[in-house]
Amino acid sequence: QVQLVESGGGLVQAGGSLRLSCTASGRIFSNYAMGWFRQAPGKEREFVAAIDWSGGSAYYADSVKGRFTISRHNSKKAVYLQMNSLKPEDTAVYYCAGRRSLGRYYLSEYEYDFWGQGTQVTVSS
């Protein structure tokens, strides 16, 4: 069983930056593909970014491409989401997710087995 804990959320003005972190318990974090999702009030949870087990491949939703960067540090059992040029529409609860895989990254929330509790990101205009 893997437990994921997000941190780094908060309130920021439009155009600002935040860095989210997700740390994992468990022995072998490097075996896991990881992803970030978000859910705004009244909306369904949506994909933000994903990264494969090695950190060598990543994929982004069109809405965040060029502004957000996903990365990981396997020895620290952590995955990060650097968010720049934030917009009010980025306001949401952000979740990290993981699944055991030594292959590709995954884009659908239904492909992930483990989830964090979420961290709130609020972008003011």
MOQUINOR-V743750 format. One record per run of one state. SS is the DSSP state (2 for helix, 1 for strand, 0 for the rest). FROM is the first residue (numbers start at 1). LEN is the number of residues. If there is no record, write none. Layout:
BEGIN
ss=SS from=FROM len=LEN
ss=SS from=FROM len=LEN
END
This chain:
BEGIN
ss=0 from=1 len=3
ss=1 from=4 len=4
ss=0 from=8 len=2
ss=1 from=10 len=4
ss=0 from=14 len=4
ss=1 from=18 len=7
ss=0 from=25 len=4
ss=2 from=29 len=3
ss=1 from=32 len=8
ss=0 from=40 len=6
ss=1 from=46 len=6
ss=0 from=52 len=6
ss=1 from=58 len=3
ss=0 from=61 len=7
ss=1 from=68 len=6
ss=2 from=74 len=3
ss=0 from=77 len=1
ss=1 from=78 len=6
ss=0 from=84 len=4
ss=2 from=88 len=3
ss=0 from=91 len=1
ss=1 from=92 len=9
ss=0 from=101 len=8
ss=2 from=109 len=3
ss=0 from=112 len=2
ss=1 from=114 len=2
ss=0 from=116 len=3
ss=1 from=119 len=6
ss=0 from=125 len=1
END
